[in-house]
């Protein structure tokens, strides 16, 4: 079983799409599909995002940041990875 950091690193290196299911700060469950490494539409300047978070481009909502402790499930290369987030 891969831990969350190993999985994040593998996904970033691949450049492929993935899905993530997590719990938002308000307690609502959310499902996003996107990929790391997208820089289109970035205006420049200093990023205010935390490096520990999963910062990626979602297909419907644009750029998103997910706290790793809130992640429940990741789907990557047709494999489901569940976490206790």
C-alpha positions in Angstrom: 0.0 0.0 0.0 1.4 3.4 -1.0 1.3 6.3 1.4 -0.2 9.6 0.3 3.2 11.3 -0.3 4.5 8.4 -2.5 1.3 8.5 -4.5 1.4 12.3 -4.9 5.0 12.0 -6.2 4.1 9.2 -8.6 1.1 11.2 -10.0 3.2 14.4 -10.4 5.9 12.6 -12.3 3.4 10.9 -14.7 1.5 14.1 -15.6 -1.6 12.0 -16.0 -5.1 12.7 -14.7 -6.4 11.5 -11.4 -9.5 11.8 -9.2 -9.6 12.7 -5.5 -12.4 12.4 -3.0 -12.0 14.5 0.1 -13.9 16.2 2.9 -14.1 20.0 2.6 -13.6 22.3 5.7 -17.3 22.7 6.0 -17.8 18.9 6.2 -19.1 18.4 2.7 -17.7 15.5 0.7 -16.2 16.6 -2.7 -14.9 14.7 -5.8 -12.5 16.4 -8.2 -10.7 15.2 -11.4 -7.6 16.9 -12.6 -3.8 16.8 -12.9 -0.7 18.4 -11.5 1.7 20.5 -13.5 -0.7 22.8 -15.4 0.5 26.4 -15.5 -1.8 27.9 -18.1 -3.7 31.0 -16.9 -1.2 31.5 -14.0 -0.6 35.3 -13.8 2.7 35.1 -12.0 3.7 36.5 -8.6 4.2 34.7 -5.3 2.0 31.6 -4.6 0.1 31.6 -1.4 -0.6 27.9 -1.6 1.0 25.5 0.9 3.4 23.0 -0.7 2.1 20.2 1.5 -1.4 20.5 -0.1 -2.4 18.8 -3.3 -2.4 21.9 -5.7 -3.7 20.9 -9.1 -5.9 21.9 -12.0 -9.4 20.6 -11.9 -11.2 20.1 -15.2 -14.4 21.9 -14.1 -13.4 24.4 -11.4 -9.8 25.5 -12.4 -7.0 25.5 -9.9 -7.7 23.7 -6.6 -5.9 23.0 -3.4 -6.7 20.0 -1.2 -5.4 19.4 2.3 -3.8 16.0 2.5 -5.4 15.1 5.8 -8.8 15.5 4.3 -8.3 13.0 1.4 -10.4 9.9 1.6 -9.7 8.3 -1.8 -7.5 8.7 -4.9 -8.1 7.0 -8.2 -5.0 6.9 -10.5 -4.4 4.5 -13.4 -7.6 2.6 -12.7 -6.4 1.9 -9.1 -8.3 3.0 -6.0 -6.3 4.1 -3.0 -8.2 4.6 0.2 -7.0 6.7 3.1 -8.4 7.6 6.6 -8.1 11.4 6.0 
